[in-house]
Each structure stands twice: as C-alpha cells, then as structure tokens.
Amino acid sequence: MSTLLSQSVAVIKMNLQSLPRRLWMSLAMVFASAVVVAILLAFLAMSKGFEATMQSAGSDDIAFFMRTGSAAELNSSTSKEQFNLIENAPGIMRDEQGPIVSPELYVIVDGVKKTTQQEANIPLRGLGQRGVDMRKGFTLVAGRMFNPGTDELMVGAGVLNQFDGFELGQEIRFGKYTWKVVGVFSTGGNVFESELWADAKVIQNLYNRGSSYQTVRARMESPDSLNTINEYLKSEPRLSHEVQSESAYFAEQGKSLSYMAIFGWVISSIMALGALAGALNTMYTSVSDRAMEIATLRAIGFSSISAFIGTMVEAMTLAGLGSLVGSLAAYIFFDGLSTSTLGGSFTQVVFSFRLTPELFVNGISMALIIGLVSGFFPAWRAARVPVIVAFQSGR
C-alpha cells in the first residue's frame, strides 16, 4: 500500500508539472467547468433569493385569512360582516383596543422599471396602524407614516430601488388619482418591501370597494391557536374563508419561482455535456502527450494503478480549479444582485440573488462530476499504455 501511495504521488506530481506543456487546453477545461458552475449558481441563487424574500415575511403567530379557493391575495374578498365575525374568533390576541387584527386591501398599480423603462405591476396595499405593527422588522427609513384618511402613501425600499418616480416627496398618479410619497420603509429585505402602503379606507373609497376587504391578518395567542380558529371557521356558515399561518402562506408563495432552480440544473447539465466533450479531449491529449513518460515509469516498476490515479487527479484538479473560478465569478457578479420578477399575484417582487454554502457545494459537485467522468476513460487508457512504448519512443 505504501509503495502504491508513493508511486501515485510521484505520478501526480509529474502530471501536474507537465500542465504548462498543454496550457491552453488545460485552461479551456478550467474555463468550461467555470462557466457551467457560474451559470448553475446564478439560477440557484435567483431561486434561493426569491424563496428567502417570500419566506422571511411570514410569522408563525400571525393568522392569515383568505377566501376559500383563492390562490393569492388578489383573488380573495372579505365583506365587512365577515371581517366582524373573523375578529371575534377564539384564539385571537386582544389588547386594550380590542382584537389585534388587520383587514387589508391589495390592488395593482403601474410603475416604470429603472433598468428597462417598461411598465410593471406594483402592489398597493391598504392597511392601518395594526397592519404596520404586524410586519416584523418594520423600520421607517425616511419620512413618516401616512396620515389616515389622506392620499398619502409609503414606499417599500425595494420599490424605491427598482422603480422610477417613488422618491420621498414625489407625487404619483395612478389612473385618476394622485398620491404623495411621505415615507420610505424597510422590512428587512422581505416581500413587503416590494409594496406601496396607504390607508385602507382611502383605497376602499377610491377603488370602489365599498366596505369590503380582501384578506385579514390576526395575531394569535399562540401558534397552537390556529386549530381553534380553523374549527371556528368550519362551524360558522357565514364564513367562506380558510386560515393558515402567515409563514405557511409565504412559504407556498415562495415556491412559485422554484422552476428556476430546475431550469438551472437542466441548462447546466446540457452545458456540462459540452464541457465534458472538451474535457475528454483535453485528458486524452494529456495521456497521449505523456505516453512515453507513463511507459517509462511502468518499465521501472510503477503499477498501472498509479498511472490511473495520476490521470484522475489531474482531471479532478482542473475541474476543481474551474469550480473555484466559477464560484468566485458567481459570487462577484450575482450575490446580492437586486432584481424583480412576477410573484403569485402578478405583481413585481423585488429580491436579491442569494448564494449560500449549500449552493456552492452544488456548483463544486457539478464540476467534480465533469472531472470524474472526463478523467476516467483517459485514466483507463493511461493504465494500459504498453511498456514497449518507452523503448519505441527512445529510438
């Protein structure tokens, strides 16, 4: 075993020292692996960032009520009578002002993206102070809260970052109505930063919603209260609503961009096949270039296994270097990159690409698979180089 180990180390050293003779082909293998890794990580970071932006908005102690069958807030509706029934449900926390509930509206308005100058949908949420207080991580970045009963609104930091015309003090026209931006808020980078907030009753009036709302949020006495509330909804025939924790709702919404991760794997796998073809060519050339050296080592007693191991390590080293280059490129160009895309309610969700250690492991694994497959067959050829080649080459 010690002999095989020492022989393998010697062959590995010889192979790596000979890389400058095949510099451009070796760099091509490194580059191909790097591109595959970078593309894969870009798609995975996009999916992970969107998922994190959605999920981080939810709280386990907030009950979220929607009309049964509604896929998103935009499709839900809640009458004034139904809201009164919901706020009196058992398990909802109360304080000196009464039940801690937030009836909310959700309408779509237009914004112009800074990057493309094209119009895109932005959610305008109607809520009150209760609703603001329920958003974990809420901070007022600039300006102030909107005054109830006025045409004032607050802008999420994500909207301000991605869309034109929402700076503090600006007046914005949506259809026939003009609003004034009086505040900018942050909620720690989650999905609520992709919204505009205004007084719910003003939106009811301007958008002809009467006394109705769309969804209701309620702070529960404990996460276990969800079962009690659910039983209440089932027993009340005047309610056609279902309830879930806010965290569960956003976890489900976060899956809407999970196809990007699948798409990334498919695209990267196709690209990996192309990289694999080039890598095989590189490694076969490497074995051919070192045929005399391999045969000479065999002639002086080196085993065929050491030749196999040496070639495999060479291939894995080049692929590993490619994975590091690709990971570094993805980190520099994509990690933290802010963008927006359509969410579950056909409105723009602003989010940042998010690279995690788990994703880097996926990228490196992809590159090492390329190295493993591209190294195996050339390594098998290296192990079978006849000893006589050393003497033929020496003539």
Buried (B, 14 or more C-beta within 10 A) or exposed (E): EEEEEEBBBBBBEBBBEBBEEBEEBBBBBBBBBBBBBBBBBBBBBBBBBBBBBBBBBBBEBBBBBBBEEBEBBBBBBBBEEBBEBBBBBEBBBEEEEEBBBBBBBBBBBEBBBEEEEEEBBBBBBBBBEBBBEBBBBBEEBBBEBBEEEEBBBBBBBBBBBBBEBBEBEEEBEBEEEEBBBBBBBBBBBBBBBBBBBBBBBBBBEBBEBEEBBBBBBBBBBEBEBBEBBBEBBEEBEEBBBBBBBBBBBBBBBBBBBEEBBEBBBEBBEEBBEEBBEBBBBBBBBBBEBBBBBBBBBBBEEBBBBBBBBBBBBBBBBBBBBBBBBBBEBBBEEBBEBEBBBEBBBEBBBBBBBBBBEEBBEBBBEBBBBBBBBBBBBBBBBBBEBEEEBBEEEEE
